[in-house]
Amino acid sequence: MNAPKKPAAKPKKKYRKTKEEINAEGRERKREKKHRGHKSGSRNQESASNNAKGGISTTTDPRIGSKKPIPLVVDDNKPVARPVVKEMPVAKEKLTPEKELEMLESDDRLDSILARLEDGETITAQEQQYVDTCLDRIDELMNILGIEYSEEEEEEDEEKLDDIMRILKSK
């Protein structure tokens, strides 16, 4: 029962460590602790190194989620994909020239703009364009219908009426 003897313990040092020695030991412990763990970026490098060792050369993206690119700037001109719905064109009733002429002559907007023009007010370019198109269409419809408008006839009618009034007053 002879047990092997334990080696004799080292005798303790009899002197105290100086402050400089303690500081040096502390710096050494700190330097050893500082370099623990993996290198930065090792999470992505490990998967790449494992593939090289295994002989498999597929590269996979370790990120989770959709890989679809998302545009950072919204482009208004780019058409948005919408389902195409074919609409049947609504057949407009063709107005007869008489009805169309009657509608244009009874147009409230046209009447109000013409009244403003007679009063000497200025109108906008849009209103002027509206008046021009309406009057041109009225002229076309009158030509189609064979209606002729002349100011001379009105003047003759007024002169006849004036002549009649003079005759009646003189008697």
C-alpha positions as CSV (number, residue, x, y, z in Angstrom):
1,M,0.0,0.0,0.0
2,N,2.6,2.2,-0.9
3,A,1.0,5.2,-2.5
4,P,3.1,7.3,-4.7
5,K,4.2,10.4,-3.0
6,K,2.9,13.7,-4.0
7,P,5.5,16.1,-5.3
8,A,6.5,18.5,-2.7
9,A,4.7,21.8,-2.9
10,K,6.8,24.7,-4.0
11,P,7.8,26.8,-1.2
12,K,5.9,30.1,-1.1
13,K,7.8,33.2,-2.0
14,K,8.7,35.1,1.0
15,Y,8.5,38.6,-0.5
16,R,5.6,40.7,-1.5
17,K,5.1,41.7,-5.2
18,T,5.7,45.2,-6.0
19,K,3.0,47.4,-7.5
20,E,4.8,47.3,-10.9
21,E,4.7,43.5,-11.0
22,I,1.0,43.4,-10.0
23,N,0.2,45.9,-12.8
24,A,2.2,43.9,-15.3
25,E,0.4,40.7,-14.4
26,G,-2.9,42.5,-14.7
27,R,-2.1,43.7,-18.2
28,E,-1.1,40.2,-19.2
29,R,-4.4,38.7,-17.9
30,K,-6.3,41.5,-19.8
31,R,-4.4,40.8,-23.0
32,E,-5.3,37.1,-22.8
33,K,-9.0,37.8,-22.0
34,K,-9.3,40.3,-24.9
35,H,-8.7,37.7,-27.6
36,R,-11.4,35.2,-26.6
37,G,-14.1,34.0,-29.1
38,H,-14.4,34.0,-32.8
39,K,-13.1,36.6,-35.3
40,S,-15.5,39.2,-36.5
41,G,-17.6,38.0,-39.4
42,S,-16.9,34.4,-38.6
43,R,-20.6,33.5,-38.8
44,N,-20.6,34.0,-42.5
45,Q,-17.1,32.6,-43.0
46,E,-17.8,29.3,-41.2
47,S,-20.5,28.2,-43.6
48,A,-18.3,29.0,-46.6
49,S,-15.3,27.1,-45.1
50,N,-17.5,24.1,-44.3
51,N,-18.7,23.9,-47.9
52,A,-15.1,23.9,-49.2
53,K,-14.2,21.0,-46.8
54,G,-17.2,18.9,-47.7
55,G,-16.6,19.3,-51.5
56,I,-20.0,20.8,-52.0
57,S,-19.8,24.1,-53.9
58,T,-23.3,25.5,-53.5
59,T,-23.4,29.0,-52.2
60,T,-26.5,29.8,-50.1
61,D,-27.5,33.1,-48.7
62,P,-27.6,32.8,-44.9
63,R,-30.1,35.7,-44.6
64,I,-33.6,34.8,-43.8
65,G,-36.6,36.3,-45.7
66,S,-37.5,37.4,-49.2
67,K,-34.7,38.0,-51.7
68,K,-36.9,40.1,-54.0
69,P,-35.4,43.6,-54.6
70,I,-37.5,46.4,-53.3
71,P,-37.3,49.8,-55.2
72,L,-36.3,52.6,-52.9
73,V,-37.7,55.4,-55.1
74,V,-41.2,55.3,-56.3
75,D,-41.4,55.9,-60.1
76,D,-44.8,57.5,-61.0
77,N,-44.3,57.0,-64.7
78,K,-43.9,53.2,-64.3
79,P,-47.3,51.5,-65.1
80,V,-48.7,49.6,-62.2
81,A,-49.7,46.0,-63.0
82,R,-53.5,45.9,-62.8
83,P,-55.9,43.3,-64.2
84,V,-57.2,44.4,-67.5
85,V,-61.0,44.7,-67.5
86,K,-62.5,45.1,-71.0
87,E,-65.4,47.6,-70.9
88,M,-67.9,47.7,-73.6
89,P,-68.0,51.1,-75.1
90,V,-71.3,52.8,-74.4
91,A,-73.0,53.8,-77.6
92,K,-73.9,57.5,-77.5
93,E,-77.1,58.5,-79.0
94,K,-76.5,60.5,-82.1
95,L,-78.4,63.7,-81.9
96,T,-80.0,65.0,-84.9
97,P,-78.6,68.4,-86.1
98,E,-81.8,70.1,-85.0
99,K,-81.6,68.8,-81.4
100,E,-77.9,69.6,-81.2
101,L,-78.4,73.1,-82.4
102,E,-81.2,73.6,-79.9
103,M,-79.0,72.3,-77.1
104,L,-76.2,74.7,-78.1
105,E,-78.5,77.6,-78.3
106,S,-79.9,76.9,-74.8
107,D,-76.5,76.3,-73.2
108,D,-76.4,78.3,-70.0
109,R,-72.6,78.4,-69.8
110,L,-72.3,79.8,-73.3
111,D,-75.0,82.4,-72.6
112,S,-73.4,83.6,-69.4
113,I,-70.0,83.9,-71.2
114,L,-71.5,85.8,-74.1
115,A,-73.3,88.1,-71.7
116,R,-70.0,88.9,-69.9
117,L,-68.4,89.6,-73.3
118,E,-71.2,92.1,-74.2
119,D,-70.7,93.8,-70.8
120,G,-67.0,94.3,-71.7
121,E,-65.5,91.9,-69.2
122,T,-62.4,89.9,-70.1
123,I,-62.6,86.1,-70.2
124,T,-60.0,83.4,-69.7
125,A,-58.4,81.5,-72.5
126,Q,-60.3,78.3,-71.6
127,E,-63.6,80.2,-71.8
128,Q,-62.6,81.8,-75.1
129,Q,-61.8,78.4,-76.5
130,Y,-65.2,77.1,-75.3
131,V,-67.0,80.0,-77.0
132,D,-65.1,79.5,-80.2
133,T,-65.8,75.8,-80.4
134,C,-69.5,76.2,-79.6
135,L,-70.0,79.0,-82.2
136,D,-68.1,77.1,-84.8
137,R,-70.3,74.1,-84.2
138,I,-73.5,76.2,-84.4
139,D,-72.3,77.6,-87.8
140,E,-71.7,74.0,-89.1
141,L,-75.1,72.9,-87.9
142,M,-76.8,75.9,-89.5
143,N,-75.1,75.1,-92.8
144,I,-76.1,71.5,-92.6
145,L,-79.7,72.5,-91.9
146,G,-79.7,75.2,-94.6
147,I,-80.4,78.0,-92.2
148,E,-78.8,81.2,-93.2
149,Y,-78.3,84.0,-90.7
150,S,-77.7,87.5,-91.9
151,E,-77.7,90.7,-90.0
152,E,-79.1,92.6,-93.0
153,E,-82.5,90.9,-92.6
154,E,-82.7,92.0,-89.0
155,E,-81.7,95.6,-89.9
156,E,-84.4,95.7,-92.7
157,D,-87.0,94.4,-90.3
158,E,-86.1,97.1,-87.7
159,E,-86.2,99.8,-90.4
160,K,-89.6,98.7,-91.6
161,L,-90.8,98.8,-88.0
162,D,-89.4,102.3,-87.5
163,D,-91.0,103.5,-90.8
164,I,-94.4,102.1,-89.6
165,M,-94.0,103.9,-86.3
166,R,-93.2,107.2,-88.0
167,I,-96.2,106.9,-90.2
168,L,-98.5,106.1,-87.3
169,K,-97.1,109.0,-85.3
170,S,-97.4,111.5,-88.1
171,K,-101.1,110.9,-88.6
